[in-house]
Amino acid sequence: MTPREQIRNVAIVAHVDHGKTTLVDFMLRQAGVFRANEHLIERVMDSNDLEREKGITILAKNTAVTYRGVKINIVDTPGHADFGGEVERALRLVDGVLLLVDAAEGPLPQTRFVLSKALALGLPSVLVVNKVDRQDARAKEVLDLVYSLYIDLGANEHQIDFPVIYAIAREGRAAHTVDDAFKADSLKPLFDAILSHIPIPPVGDGEHVQMLVDNLDYDEYVGRLAIGRVTSGIVREGAAIAVVREEGKVVPAKVVRLYAYDGLKRVEVKDAGPGEIVCIAGAEEIGIGDTISDPANPTALPRISVEEPTMSMIFRVNDGPFAGREGKYVTSRNIRERLQREAYKNVSIRVEDTETPDAFKVVGRGELQLAVIVENMRREGYELTVSNPEPILKTVEGVVHEPMELLVCDLPEDGVGGVTQSMGSRRGRMVDMQPIGSHRTRLQFRVPARGLIGFRSEFLTLTRGEGIMSSQFDGYEPWQGVIFKRKAGAIVSDREGDVVAYACFYGQERGALFVKAGDRVYSGMIVGEHSHEGDLEFNICKEKKLTNIRAAGRDENIILTPPREITLEKALEWIAEDELVEVTPQSIRLRKKFLDQNARYKQERDRKKGVGIAAS
């Protein structure tokens, strides 16, 4: 058991892409976690395939290093607002935070979000101004902005008295001044600041065992693992425990195995005292927010609460003509079990039944969080269809309210006009505009959550890939009115068959195609984006008719434009209310909800009739 005085628990929090995971890499290296000859990969904490591909952290993760005889438990947290539930849980494990801020971009919306959570819990912080080697770095200005942010968030005099470290995380350098950061050869000043400023874990009330379950994991040999920090008492391997569940239900259990963190590994220990972050195996009936307690005196700790979900999506069984050809798990029972497992591990999402037994409503924090769930299911062999994300509405005193987001955009000056115009059509209101650095501007908008669906790709186009955007939940407002999501219609296949190059040649004159010659399509499948409003029924399988006349120059030269690539995120952004995304381990297809052309015509007629009645 590590003495309480030799433990520090710290979380690294920051806006997305400000260098949290890279900094942890070098903390692990310099603390001697890896052997001298060991092959290292970058961003070692981003262990999930999806995290490595996207370059973002999705799941909060634990590691530990030892510096001057003190064990420092480090929790790497996500920087994206959609994974706020992970941040909420991580902060319950620690006694202080490392706040990381980019020396050029300064504090952004997610910086405000994570810092407000840390300050509300009374956690002290160490400020790390990272990337001071950037050409556009403005470390002094950024430090002033951070102080202003602390004051805005109501920090007390102890919280605002924090040490400031300047770092170049990708080179493993840190110092107390910007100039010294370029000459430094290690992160020693950062480690020293953690030891001096992050407090020793407190002792809980009494001698009885108490531990809040902050996360869950699974091991093939010992089963479910409950992860948390021991608040009081001593947890011992082989001891009897009680799990206090929701509504005070008490379930008896036993500590079969007890693990602590050492570097990136879990190591088995015999006992653990207050302040230690541990994994307990032996309790199968346990969930996030439950309390592990003494069986003689089972007392619950306050449960974890997270931000309200703002977006929902319908997950349903794939009922298309190609259903069951590519997926391993295709039934509603398979999908229900997988979604329930996700909700069990992820406190920020909920799964609800719908009127039909083969469809489930999943509510979460944002479209990215929901898209990550779909992508993980696809990689695990599931086959399903999903609807476009929709906002979760509230009725306040008889008036319908919708969730709003605070959007912050850093972009070149010449992109301001296009972004402002686009935000106008999405019901966004500009609340702030200020120049930052040379030839760049920071805009702030208050916009309905549904107005941001599909905006990311448009924003990158408007700013030629040079813009940075981020958003966070900003309360509810009355319904802002209709937002026209997509002006163009869809090109819809009118039959099943193989795509033919000859048909593609004439189809590309009508709009941008999503399919190529040789692809298999079916009736009701969307094969492209129409260049005009309204959908176009098109025979993408039409072959050239043969004649018995052969003459030089008679055959036309067919030149095909490469089809537009459709990723899962782009598909979810693109589809309208009457469309679905069909997701399988091998394919992502777009389709109409009603595959039959007559059913679609009847639905459209009824919709127009309803609009006419509402207007009158």
Sequence and secondary structure as in RCSB ss.txt:
>XXXX:A:sequence
MTPREQIRNVAIVAHVDHGKTTLVDFMLRQAGVFRANEHLIERVMDSNDLEREKGITILAKNTAVTYRGVKINIV
DTPGHADFGGEVERALRLVDGVLLLVDAAEGPLPQTRFVLSKALALGLPSVLVVNKVDRQDARAKEVLDLVYSLY
IDLGANEHQIDFPVIYAIAREGRAAHTVDDAFKADSLKPLFDAILSHIPIPPVGDGEHVQMLVDNLDYDEYVGRL
AIGRVTSGIVREGAAIAVVREEGKVVPAKVVRLYAYDGLKRVEVKDAGPGEIVCIAGAEEIGIGDTISDPANPTA
LPRISVEEPTMSMIFRVNDGPFAGREGKYVTSRNIRERLQREAYKNVSIRVEDTETPDAFKVVGRGELQLAVIVE
NMRREGYELTVSNPEPILKTVEGVVHEPMELLVCDLPEDGVGGVTQSMGSRRGRMVDMQPIGSHRTRLQFRVPAR
GLIGFRSEFLTLTRGEGIMSSQFDGYEPWQGVIFKRKAGAIVSDREGDVVAYACFYGQERGALFVKAGDRVYSGM
IVGEHSHEGDLEFNICKEKKLTNIRAAGRDENIILTPPREITLEKALEWIAEDELVEVTPQSIRLRKKFLDQNAR
YKQERDRKKGVGIAAS
>XXXX:A:secstr
   GGGEEEEEEEESTTSSHHHHHHHHHHHTT S TT    SSTT  SHHHHHHTS  S EEEEEEETTEEEEEE
E   SGGGHHHHHHHHTT SEEEEEEETTT S HHHHHHHHHHHHTT  EEEEEE TTSTT  HHHHHHHHHHHH
HHTT  TTTT   EEEEEGGGTEEESSHHHHHH  SSHHHHHHHHHHS      SSSS EEEEEEEEEETTTEEE
EEEEEEES EETT EEEEE GGG EEEEE  EEEEEEBTEEEE SEE TT EEEEES SS  TT EEEBTTB   
          EEEEEE   STTTTSS SB SHHHHHHHHHHHHHH TT EEEE SSTTEEEEEES HHHHHHHHH
HHHHTTB EEE   EE  EEETTEEEEEEEEEEEEEEGGGHHHHHHHHHHTT EEEEEEE SSSEEEEEEEEEGG
GGTTHHHHHHHHTTT  EEEEEEEEEEE        SS EEEE S EE  HHHHHHHTTTEEES  TT EE TTE
EEEEESSSS EEE TT      S   TT S            HHHHHHH  TTEEEEE SS EEEEESS SHHHH
HHHHHHHHHHHHHHH 
